[in-house]
Amino acid sequence: MNFIVIIDYFLILRFYNFNDKFTFLLLSGYEYSKSIQYYQKVLELDNHYIFALNNLGNSFQEIGDFENALLNYSQIIEEKPNFFPTLFNLGNLYFKREEFKRALEYYKKAKEINPKFKDLWLNISNTYFFLKDINKAITCLEEFIRIDNQYPSIFINLTGFLFLQKRYDDVIKYCNKARDIYQNI
């Protein structure tokens, strides 16, 4: 083994133990091609490492390679059908592909596992919006407000949907609520 290969494997093994931090550094810098290379190397060591498969799928999804993303996500779902991050990511993938009914199917499965994940509720409501069902989009956000009424993005999205229904008094009420939350952050 030459020196470069030894360093490379050292980095992979180190990454294997610090997956979240490494993922954040790669993906926050939009280094998707590098993240794909590293996750593929990690999977050479352990081809069932779920977090690497999931993050590899995310990286493929970010560069628009939905087929490879789907392959990685599918492998996870075969092994762990209730793995929340992958169900959520499958919802995102189908949403990006404008397959909204399919996206909603995965978002609902994810919601059964983690009903307090805020971004999931936003995605479900946006999916209903694209399915032309504003009433369900609104109901979805109102339901989440009963769970957590301190997430300003929920109120901002809700005001947009209420505006479309010309419910202006509610728009003002929820805009004020979002403003109050932001002022307290």
mmCIF file of the C-alpha atoms, coordinates in Angstrom:
data_MODEL
# 
_entry.id   MODEL 
# 
loop_
_atom_site.group_PDB 
_atom_site.id 
_atom_site.type_symbol 
_atom_site.label_atom_id 
_atom_site.label_alt_id 
_atom_site.label_comp_id 
_atom_site.label_asym_id 
_atom_site.label_entity_id 
_atom_site.label_seq_id 
_atom_site.pdbx_PDB_ins_code 
_atom_site.Cartn_x 
_atom_site.Cartn_y 
_atom_site.Cartn_z 
_atom_site.occupancy 
_atom_site.B_iso_or_equiv 
_atom_site.pdbx_formal_charge 
_atom_site.auth_seq_id 
_atom_site.auth_comp_id 
_atom_site.auth_asym_id 
_atom_site.auth_atom_id 
_atom_site.pdbx_PDB_model_num 
ATOM 1   C CA . MET A 1 1   ? 0.000   0.000  0.000  1.00 0.00 ? 1   MET A CA 1 
ATOM 2   C CA . ASN A 1 2   ? 1.357   3.392  -0.861 1.00 0.00 ? 2   ASN A CA 1 
ATOM 3   C CA . PHE A 1 3   ? 1.290   6.379  1.467  1.00 0.00 ? 3   PHE A CA 1 
ATOM 4   C CA . ILE A 1 4   ? -1.689  8.065  -0.267 1.00 0.00 ? 4   ILE A CA 1 
ATOM 5   C CA . VAL A 1 5   ? -3.830  4.929  0.032  1.00 0.00 ? 5   VAL A CA 1 
ATOM 6   C CA . ILE A 1 6   ? -2.955  4.594  3.736  1.00 0.00 ? 6   ILE A CA 1 
ATOM 7   C CA . ILE A 1 7   ? -3.929  8.238  4.343  1.00 0.00 ? 7   ILE A CA 1 
ATOM 8   C CA . ASP A 1 8   ? -7.133  7.703  2.368  1.00 0.00 ? 8   ASP A CA 1 
ATOM 9   C CA . TYR A 1 9   ? -8.149  4.704  4.472  1.00 0.00 ? 9   TYR A CA 1 
ATOM 10  C CA . PHE A 1 10  ? -7.245  6.579  7.652  1.00 0.00 ? 10  PHE A CA 1 
ATOM 11  C CA . LEU A 1 11  ? -9.599  9.366  6.594  1.00 0.00 ? 11  LEU A CA 1 
ATOM 12  C CA . ILE A 1 12  ? -12.343 6.887  5.774  1.00 0.00 ? 12  ILE A CA 1 
ATOM 13  C CA . LEU A 1 13  ? -12.035 5.140  9.124  1.00 0.00 ? 13  LEU A CA 1 
ATOM 14  C CA . ARG A 1 14  ? -11.954 8.459  10.914 1.00 0.00 ? 14  ARG A CA 1 
ATOM 15  C CA . PHE A 1 15  ? -15.012 9.557  8.952  1.00 0.00 ? 15  PHE A CA 1 
ATOM 16  C CA . TYR A 1 16  ? -16.758 6.324  9.791  1.00 0.00 ? 16  TYR A CA 1 
ATOM 17  C CA . ASN A 1 17  ? -16.666 7.359  13.460 1.00 0.00 ? 17  ASN A CA 1 
ATOM 18  C CA . PHE A 1 18  ? -17.540 11.028 12.919 1.00 0.00 ? 18  PHE A CA 1 
ATOM 19  C CA . ASN A 1 19  ? -20.202 10.698 10.271 1.00 0.00 ? 19  ASN A CA 1 
ATOM 20  C CA . ASP A 1 20  ? -22.461 13.584 11.311 1.00 0.00 ? 20  ASP A CA 1 
ATOM 21  C CA . LYS A 1 21  ? -19.701 16.180 11.615 1.00 0.00 ? 21  LYS A CA 1 
ATOM 22  C CA . PHE A 1 22  ? -18.112 15.104 8.340  1.00 0.00 ? 22  PHE A CA 1 
ATOM 23  C CA . THR A 1 23  ? -21.453 15.058 6.566  1.00 0.00 ? 23  THR A CA 1 
ATOM 24  C CA . PHE A 1 24  ? -22.198 18.547 7.791  1.00 0.00 ? 24  PHE A CA 1 
ATOM 25  C CA . LEU A 1 25  ? -18.844 19.844 6.563  1.00 0.00 ? 25  LEU A CA 1 
ATOM 26  C CA . LEU A 1 26  ? -19.197 18.275 3.128  1.00 0.00 ? 26  LEU A CA 1 
ATOM 27  C CA . LEU A 1 27  ? -22.835 19.069 2.514  1.00 0.00 ? 27  LEU A CA 1 
ATOM 28  C CA . SER A 1 28  ? -22.811 22.550 4.011  1.00 0.00 ? 28  SER A CA 1 
ATOM 29  C CA . GLY A 1 29  ? -20.094 23.421 1.520  1.00 0.00 ? 29  GLY A CA 1 
ATOM 30  C CA . TYR A 1 30  ? -22.077 21.806 -1.290 1.00 0.00 ? 30  TYR A CA 1 
ATOM 31  C CA . GLU A 1 31  ? -19.211 19.392 -1.910 1.00 0.00 ? 31  GLU A CA 1 
ATOM 32  C CA . TYR A 1 32  ? -21.560 16.710 -3.209 1.00 0.00 ? 32  TYR A CA 1 
ATOM 33  C CA . SER A 1 33  ? -19.079 15.084 -5.587 1.00 0.00 ? 33  SER A CA 1 
ATOM 34  C CA . LYS A 1 34  ? -16.572 14.723 -2.722 1.00 0.00 ? 34  LYS A CA 1 
ATOM 35  C CA . SER A 1 35  ? -19.240 13.399 -0.367 1.00 0.00 ? 35  SER A CA 1 
ATOM 36  C CA . ILE A 1 36  ? -20.251 10.820 -2.984 1.00 0.00 ? 36  ILE A CA 1 
ATOM 37  C CA . GLN A 1 37  ? -16.640 9.639  -3.244 1.00 0.00 ? 37  GLN A CA 1 
ATOM 38  C CA . TYR A 1 38  ? -16.229 9.336  0.530  1.00 0.00 ? 38  TYR A CA 1 
ATOM 39  C CA . TYR A 1 39  ? -19.530 7.568  1.121  1.00 0.00 ? 39  TYR A CA 1 
ATOM 40  C CA . GLN A 1 40  ? -18.730 5.122  -1.659 1.00 0.00 ? 40  GLN A CA 1 
ATOM 41  C CA . LYS A 1 41  ? -15.396 4.370  0.017  1.00 0.00 ? 41  LYS A CA 1 
ATOM 42  C CA . VAL A 1 42  ? -17.087 3.884  3.379  1.00 0.00 ? 42  VAL A CA 1 
ATOM 43  C CA . LEU A 1 43  ? -19.567 1.517  1.751  1.00 0.00 ? 43  LEU A CA 1 
ATOM 44  C CA . GLU A 1 44  ? -16.656 -0.491 0.329  1.00 0.00 ? 44  GLU A CA 1 
ATOM 45  C CA . LEU A 1 45  ? -15.788 -1.224 3.963  1.00 0.00 ? 45  LEU A CA 1 
ATOM 46  C CA . ASP A 1 46  ? -19.376 -1.853 5.056  1.00 0.00 ? 46  ASP A CA 1 
ATOM 47  C CA . ASN A 1 47  ? -22.001 -1.914 2.308  1.00 0.00 ? 47  ASN A CA 1 
ATOM 48  C CA . HIS A 1 48  ? -24.846 -2.002 4.848  1.00 0.00 ? 48  HIS A CA 1 
ATOM 49  C CA . TYR A 1 49  ? -23.850 1.095  6.807  1.00 0.00 ? 49  TYR A CA 1 
ATOM 50  C CA . ILE A 1 50  ? -27.241 2.803  6.801  1.00 0.00 ? 50  ILE A CA 1 
ATOM 51  C CA . PHE A 1 51  ? -26.085 6.355  7.525  1.00 0.00 ? 51  PHE A CA 1 
ATOM 52  C CA . ALA A 1 52  ? -23.574 6.235  4.684  1.00 0.00 ? 52  ALA A CA 1 
ATOM 53  C CA . LEU A 1 53  ? -26.230 4.839  2.317  1.00 0.00 ? 53  LEU A CA 1 
ATOM 54  C CA . ASN A 1 54  ? -28.666 7.539  3.386  1.00 0.00 ? 54  ASN A CA 1 
ATOM 55  C CA . ASN A 1 55  ? -26.132 10.351 3.042  1.00 0.00 ? 55  ASN A CA 1 
ATOM 56  C CA . LEU A 1 56  ? -24.971 8.981  -0.298 1.00 0.00 ? 56  LEU A CA 1 
ATOM 57  C CA . GLY A 1 57  ? -28.593 9.035  -1.424 1.00 0.00 ? 57  GLY A CA 1 
ATOM 58  C CA . ASN A 1 58  ? -28.896 12.628 -0.214 1.00 0.00 ? 58  ASN A CA 1 
ATOM 59  C CA . SER A 1 59  ? -25.774 13.630 -2.136 1.00 0.00 ? 59  SER A CA 1 
ATOM 60  C CA . PHE A 1 60  ? -27.059 12.014 -5.322 1.00 0.00 ? 60  PHE A CA 1 
ATOM 61  C CA . GLN A 1 61  ? -30.399 13.728 -4.800 1.00 0.00 ? 61  GLN A CA 1 
ATOM 62  C CA . GLU A 1 62  ? -28.712 17.124 -4.429 1.00 0.00 ? 62  GLU A CA 1 
ATOM 63  C CA . ILE A 1 63  ? -26.963 16.795 -7.793 1.00 0.00 ? 63  ILE A CA 1 
ATOM 64  C CA . GLY A 1 64  ? -30.213 15.668 -9.430 1.00 0.00 ? 64  GLY A CA 1 
ATOM 65  C CA . ASP A 1 65  ? -29.256 11.995 -9.822 1.00 0.00 ? 65  ASP A CA 1 
ATOM 66  C CA . PHE A 1 66  ? -32.579 10.699 -8.534 1.00 0.00 ? 66  PHE A CA 1 
ATOM 67  C CA . GLU A 1 67  ? -32.081 7.157  -9.811 1.00 0.00 ? 67  GLU A CA 1 
ATOM 68  C CA . ASN A 1 68  ? -28.908 6.585  -7.785 1.00 0.00 ? 68  ASN A CA 1 
ATOM 69  C CA . ALA A 1 69  ? -30.493 8.299  -4.792 1.00 0.00 ? 69  ALA A CA 1 
ATOM 70  C CA . LEU A 1 70  ? -33.465 5.945  -5.086 1.00 0.00 ? 70  LEU A CA 1 
ATOM 71  C CA . LEU A 1 71  ? -31.170 2.915  -5.293 1.00 0.00 ? 71  LEU A CA 1 
ATOM 72  C CA . ASN A 1 72  ? -29.484 3.870  -2.024 1.00 0.00 ? 72  ASN A CA 1 
ATOM 73  C CA . TYR A 1 73  ? -32.735 4.685  -0.257 1.00 0.00 ? 73  TYR A CA 1 
ATOM 74  C CA . SER A 1 74  ? -34.329 1.448  -1.489 1.00 0.00 ? 74  SER A CA 1 
ATOM 75  C CA . GLN A 1 75  ? -31.504 -0.606 -0.032 1.00 0.00 ? 75  GLN A CA 1 
ATOM 76  C CA . ILE A 1 76  ? -32.119 0.989  3.358  1.00 0.00 ? 76  ILE A CA 1 
ATOM 77  C CA . ILE A 1 77  ? -35.900 0.496  3.210  1.00 0.00 ? 77  ILE A CA 1 
ATOM 78  C CA . GLU A 1 78  ? -35.376 -3.197 2.430  1.00 0.00 ? 78  GLU A CA 1 
ATOM 79  C CA . GLU A 1 79  ? -33.325 -3.566 5.609  1.00 0.00 ? 79  GLU A CA 1 
ATOM 80  C CA . LYS A 1 80  ? -35.100 -1.026 7.843  1.00 0.00 ? 80  LYS A CA 1 
ATOM 81  C CA . PRO A 1 81  ? -38.537 -0.140 6.465  1.00 0.00 ? 81  PRO A CA 1 
ATOM 82  C CA . ASN A 1 82  ? -39.195 2.353  9.280  1.00 0.00 ? 82  ASN A CA 1 
ATOM 83  C CA . PHE A 1 83  ? -35.931 4.286  9.123  1.00 0.00 ? 83  PHE A CA 1 
ATOM 84  C CA . PHE A 1 84  ? -37.208 7.849  9.529  1.00 0.00 ? 84  PHE A CA 1 
ATOM 85  C CA . PRO A 1 85  ? -34.448 9.792  7.708  1.00 0.00 ? 85  PRO A CA 1 
ATOM 86  C CA . THR A 1 86  ? -34.826 7.684  4.585  1.00 0.00 ? 86  THR A CA 1 
ATOM 87  C CA . LEU A 1 87  ? -38.634 7.854  4.575  1.00 0.00 ? 87  LEU A CA 1 
ATOM 88  C CA . PHE A 1 88  ? -38.350 11.637 4.848  1.00 0.00 ? 88  PHE A CA 1 
ATOM 89  C CA . ASN A 1 89  ? -35.712 11.756 2.105  1.00 0.00 ? 89  ASN A CA 1 
ATOM 90  C CA . LEU A 1 90  ? -37.849 9.575  -0.176 1.00 0.00 ? 90  LEU A CA 1 
ATOM 91  C CA . GLY A 1 91  ? -40.669 12.053 0.326  1.00 0.00 ? 91  GLY A CA 1 
ATOM 92  C CA . ASN A 1 92  ? -38.287 14.851 -0.647 1.00 0.00 ? 92  ASN A CA 1 
ATOM 93  C CA . LEU A 1 93  ? -37.079 12.932 -3.692 1.00 0.00 ? 93  LEU A CA 1 
ATOM 94  C CA . TYR A 1 94  ? -40.592 12.343 -5.006 1.00 0.00 ? 94  TYR A CA 1 
ATOM 95  C CA . PHE A 1 95  ? -41.523 15.939 -4.220 1.00 0.00 ? 95  PHE A CA 1 
ATOM 96  C CA . LYS A 1 96  ? -38.586 17.172 -6.326 1.00 0.00 ? 96  LYS A CA 1 
ATOM 97  C CA . ARG A 1 97  ? -39.704 14.846 -9.105 1.00 0.00 ? 97  ARG A CA 1 
ATOM 98  C CA . GLU A 1 98  ? -43.184 16.372 -8.784 1.00 0.00 ? 98  GLU A CA 1 
ATOM 99  C CA . GLU A 1 99  ? -44.670 13.000 -7.874 1.00 0.00 ? 99  GLU A CA 1 
ATOM 100 C CA . PHE A 1 100 ? -46.677 14.579 -5.083 1.00 0.00 ? 100 PHE A CA 1 
ATOM 101 C CA . LYS A 1 101 ? -48.948 11.651 -4.204 1.00 0.00 ? 101 LYS A CA 1 
ATOM 102 C CA . ARG A 1 102 ? -45.925 9.404  -3.817 1.00 0.00 ? 102 ARG A CA 1 
ATOM 103 C CA . ALA A 1 103 ? -44.137 12.083 -1.766 1.00 0.00 ? 103 ALA A CA 1 
ATOM 104 C CA . LEU A 1 104 ? -47.140 12.327 0.535  1.00 0.00 ? 104 LEU A CA 1 
ATOM 105 C CA . GLU A 1 105 ? -47.130 8.557  1.013  1.00 0.00 ? 105 GLU A CA 1 
ATOM 106 C CA . TYR A 1 106 ? -43.552 8.644  2.351  1.00 0.00 ? 106 TYR A CA 1 
ATOM 107 C CA . TYR A 1 107 ? -44.090 11.786 4.399  1.00 0.00 ? 107 TYR A CA 1 
ATOM 108 C CA . LYS A 1 108 ? -47.073 10.168 6.122  1.00 0.00 ? 108 LYS A CA 1 
ATOM 109 C CA . LYS A 1 109 ? -45.022 7.052  6.932  1.00 0.00 ? 109 LYS A CA 1 
ATOM 110 C CA . ALA A 1 110 ? -42.313 9.298  8.363  1.00 0.00 ? 110 ALA A CA 1 
ATOM 111 C CA . LYS A 1 111 ? -44.903 11.217 10.400 1.00 0.00 ? 111 LYS A CA 1 
ATOM 112 C CA . GLU A 1 112 ? -46.054 7.976  12.046 1.00 0.00 ? 112 GLU A CA 1 
ATOM 113 C CA . ILE A 1 113 ? -42.496 7.468  13.303 1.00 0.00 ? 113 ILE A CA 1 
ATOM 114 C CA . ASN A 1 114 ? -41.598 11.037 14.252 1.00 0.00 ? 114 ASN A CA 1 
ATOM 115 C CA . PRO A 1 115 ? -44.728 13.218 14.497 1.00 0.00 ? 115 PRO A CA 1 
ATOM 116 C CA . LYS A 1 116 ? -42.843 16.158 16.030 1.00 0.00 ? 116 LYS A CA 1 
ATOM 117 C CA . PHE A 1 117 ? -40.344 16.721 13.196 1.00 0.00 ? 117 PHE A CA 1 
ATOM 118 C CA . LYS A 1 118 ? -41.168 20.277 12.154 1.00 0.00 ? 118 LYS A CA 1 
ATOM 119 C CA . ASP A 1 119 ? -39.885 20.272 8.593  1.00 0.00 ? 119 ASP A CA 1 
ATOM 120 C CA . LEU A 1 120 ? -41.948 17.183 7.855  1.00 0.00 ? 120 LEU A CA 1 
ATOM 121 C CA . TRP A 1 121 ? -45.154 19.087 8.603  1.00 0.00 ? 121 TRP A CA 1 
ATOM 122 C CA . LEU A 1 122 ? -44.077 21.914 6.297  1.00 0.00 ? 122 LEU A CA 1 
ATOM 123 C CA . ASN A 1 123 ? -43.342 19.416 3.541  1.00 0.00 ? 123 ASN A CA 1 
ATOM 124 C CA . ILE A 1 124 ? -46.677 17.662 3.987  1.00 0.00 ? 124 ILE A CA 1 
ATOM 125 C CA . SER A 1 125 ? -48.569 20.953 3.818  1.00 0.00 ? 125 SER A CA 1 
ATOM 126 C CA . ASN A 1 126 ? -46.609 22.051 0.740  1.00 0.00 ? 126 ASN A CA 1 
ATOM 127 C CA . THR A 1 127 ? -47.350 18.704 -0.880 1.00 0.00 ? 127 THR A CA 1 
ATOM 128 C CA . TYR A 1 128 ? -51.075 19.183 -0.263 1.00 0.00 ? 128 TYR A CA 1 
ATOM 129 C CA . PHE A 1 129 ? -50.740 22.640 -1.789 1.00 0.00 ? 129 PHE A CA 1 
ATOM 130 C CA . PHE A 1 130 ? -49.225 21.204 -4.974 1.00 0.00 ? 130 PHE A CA 1 
ATOM 131 C CA . LEU A 1 131 ? -51.994 18.604 -5.012 1.00 0.00 ? 131 LEU A CA 1 
ATOM 132 C CA . LYS A 1 132 ? -54.372 21.610 -5.087 1.00 0.00 ? 132 LYS A CA 1 
ATOM 133 C CA . ASP A 1 133 ? -55.819 20.849 -1.670 1.00 0.00 ? 133 ASP A CA 1 
ATOM 134 C CA . ILE A 1 134 ? -55.287 24.071 0.290  1.00 0.00 ? 134 ILE A CA 1 
ATOM 135 C CA . ASN A 1 135 ? -57.771 23.025 2.982  1.00 0.00 ? 135 ASN A CA 1 
ATOM 136 C CA . LYS A 1 136 ? -55.643 19.984 3.872  1.00 0.00 ? 136 LYS A CA 1 
ATOM 137 C CA . ALA A 1 137 ? -52.495 22.120 3.724  1.00 0.00 ? 137 ALA A CA 1 
ATOM 138 C CA . ILE A 1 138 ? -54.039 24.500 6.256  1.00 0.00 ? 138 ILE A CA 1 
ATOM 139 C CA . THR A 1 139 ? -55.395 21.699 8.448  1.00 0.00 ? 139 THR A CA 1 
ATOM 140 C CA . CYS A 1 140 ? -51.972 20.070 8.484  1.00 0.00 ? 140 CYS A CA 1 
ATOM 141 C CA . LEU A 1 141 ? -50.277 23.235 9.749  1.00 0.00 ? 141 LEU A CA 1 
ATOM 142 C CA . GLU A 1 142 ? -53.015 23.942 12.286 1.00 0.00 ? 142 GLU A CA 1 
ATOM 143 C CA . GLU A 1 143 ? -52.618 20.403 13.583 1.00 0.00 ? 143 GLU A CA 1 
ATOM 144 C CA . PHE A 1 144 ? -48.895 20.916 14.047 1.00 0.00 ? 144 PHE A CA 1 
ATOM 145 C CA . ILE A 1 145 ? -49.481 24.210 15.885 1.00 0.00 ? 145 ILE A CA 1 
ATOM 146 C CA . ARG A 1 146 ? -51.329 22.176 18.522 1.00 0.00 ? 146 ARG A CA 1 
ATOM 147 C CA . ILE A 1 147 ? -48.118 20.135 18.936 1.00 0.00 ? 147 ILE A CA 1 
ATOM 148 C CA . ASP A 1 148 ? -45.637 23.024 18.801 1.00 0.00 ? 148 ASP A CA 1 
ATOM 149 C CA . ASN A 1 149 ? -46.716 26.644 18.558 1.00 0.00 ? 149 ASN A CA 1 
ATOM 150 C CA . GLN A 1 150 ? -43.206 28.111 18.651 1.00 0.00 ? 150 GLN A CA 1 
ATOM 151 C CA . TYR A 1 151 ? -41.998 27.374 15.106 1.00 0.00 ? 151 TYR A CA 1 
ATOM 152 C CA . PRO A 1 152 ? -42.330 30.573 13.036 1.00 0.00 ? 152 PRO A CA 1 
ATOM 153 C CA . SER A 1 153 ? -42.024 28.897 9.612  1.00 0.00 ? 153 SER A CA 1 
ATOM 154 C CA . ILE A 1 154 ? -45.266 27.044 10.266 1.00 0.00 ? 154 ILE A CA 1 
ATOM 155 C CA . PHE A 1 155 ? -47.077 30.345 10.809 1.00 0.00 ? 155 PHE A CA 1 
ATOM 156 C CA . ILE A 1 156 ? -45.457 31.926 7.749  1.00 0.00 ? 156 ILE A CA 1 
ATOM 157 C CA . ASN A 1 157 ? -46.554 29.062 5.498  1.00 0.00 ? 157 ASN A CA 1 
ATOM 158 C CA . LEU A 1 158 ? -49.986 29.097 7.063  1.00 0.00 ? 158 LEU A CA 1 
ATOM 159 C CA . THR A 1 159 ? -50.415 32.811 6.313  1.00 0.00 ? 159 THR A CA 1 
ATOM 160 C CA . GLY A 1 160 ? -49.665 32.168 2.652  1.00 0.00 ? 160 GLY A CA 1 
ATOM 161 C CA . PHE A 1 161 ? -52.360 29.511 2.401  1.00 0.00 ? 161 PHE A CA 1 
ATOM 162 C CA . LEU A 1 162 ? -54.855 31.603 4.354  1.00 0.00 ? 162 LEU A CA 1 
ATOM 163 C CA . PHE A 1 163 ? -54.152 34.561 2.081  1.00 0.00 ? 163 PHE A CA 1 
ATOM 164 C CA . LEU A 1 164 ? -55.117 32.440 -0.923 1.00 0.00 ? 164 LEU A CA 1 
ATOM 165 C CA . GLN A 1 165 ? -58.443 31.787 0.792  1.00 0.00 ? 165 GLN A CA 1 
ATOM 166 C CA . LYS A 1 166 ? -58.869 35.507 1.503  1.00 0.00 ? 166 LYS A CA 1 
ATOM 167 C CA . ARG A 1 167 ? -58.924 34.919 5.260  1.00 0.00 ? 167 ARG A CA 1 
ATOM 168 C CA . TYR A 1 168 ? -57.160 38.200 5.925  1.00 0.00 ? 168 TYR A CA 1 
ATOM 169 C CA . ASP A 1 169 ? -57.924 38.469 9.636  1.00 0.00 ? 169 ASP A CA 1 
ATOM 170 C CA . ASP A 1 170 ? -56.283 35.080 10.186 1.00 0.00 ? 170 ASP A CA 1 
ATOM 171 C CA . VAL A 1 171 ? -53.336 36.156 8.025  1.00 0.00 ? 171 VAL A CA 1 
ATOM 172 C CA . ILE A 1 172 ? -52.731 39.157 10.279 1.00 0.00 ? 172 ILE A CA 1 
ATOM 173 C CA . LYS A 1 173 ? -53.133 37.047 13.425 1.00 0.00 ? 173 LYS A CA 1 
ATOM 174 C CA . TYR A 1 174 ? -50.584 34.443 12.298 1.00 0.00 ? 174 TYR A CA 1 
ATOM 175 C CA . CYS A 1 175 ? -48.155 37.033 10.909 1.00 0.00 ? 175 CYS A CA 1 
ATOM 176 C CA . ASN A 1 176 ? -48.168 38.652 14.319 1.00 0.00 ? 176 ASN A CA 1 
ATOM 177 C CA . LYS A 1 177 ? -47.579 35.284 15.978 1.00 0.00 ? 177 LYS A CA 1 
ATOM 178 C CA . ALA A 1 178 ? -44.582 34.591 13.699 1.00 0.00 ? 178 ALA A CA 1 
ATOM 179 C CA . ARG A 1 179 ? -43.209 38.075 14.420 1.00 0.00 ? 179 ARG A CA 1 
ATOM 180 C CA . ASP A 1 180 ? -43.564 37.540 18.168 1.00 0.00 ? 180 ASP A CA 1 
ATOM 181 C CA . ILE A 1 181 ? -41.705 34.223 17.982 1.00 0.00 ? 181 ILE A CA 1 
ATOM 182 C CA . TYR A 1 182 ? -38.888 35.756 15.922 1.00 0.00 ? 182 TYR A CA 1 
ATOM 183 C CA . GLN A 1 183 ? -38.528 38.600 18.424 1.00 0.00 ? 183 GLN A CA 1 
ATOM 184 C CA . ASN A 1 184 ? -38.107 36.075 21.234 1.00 0.00 ? 184 ASN A CA 1 
ATOM 185 C CA . ILE A 1 185 ? -35.465 33.993 19.484 1.00 0.00 ? 185 ILE A CA 1 
# 
